[in-house]
Amino acid sequence: MLPRNFLLFLCQPYNIGIVSARPFTVLAEYGPPLFQRGVLHVYYQTLQLHVFIVHLHAHSSRVRIQEAKNLLEVCIKNVSTLVCLYGGSLVVNFIEIVLHMYLKM
């Protein structure tokens, strides 16, 4: 079986993409103003798995925290099954910070 692939092209030099041996559906593509670099949301029907490929703001931790909040809101609004975030350690760190902020409320 050939891999499936998809690229999100925004008006910047940083594209976001996915290559997979399993079929998936692209559910959404997010860019500015919510995300400077972009987020790609795909769904694997056979696994009932949502995957978010994320590239947070490159230069401002304050903006990265806001983007992490935006991402959590997108997840909460659109997902009721298993979620996987992919985008490097910065994504995980900022999601943890925002989750901690929400849990303290």
Helices and strands as residue ranges (DSSP letters): E 4-8, E 16-20, E 25-30, E 38-44, E 49-55, H 61-78, E 82-86, H 89-104
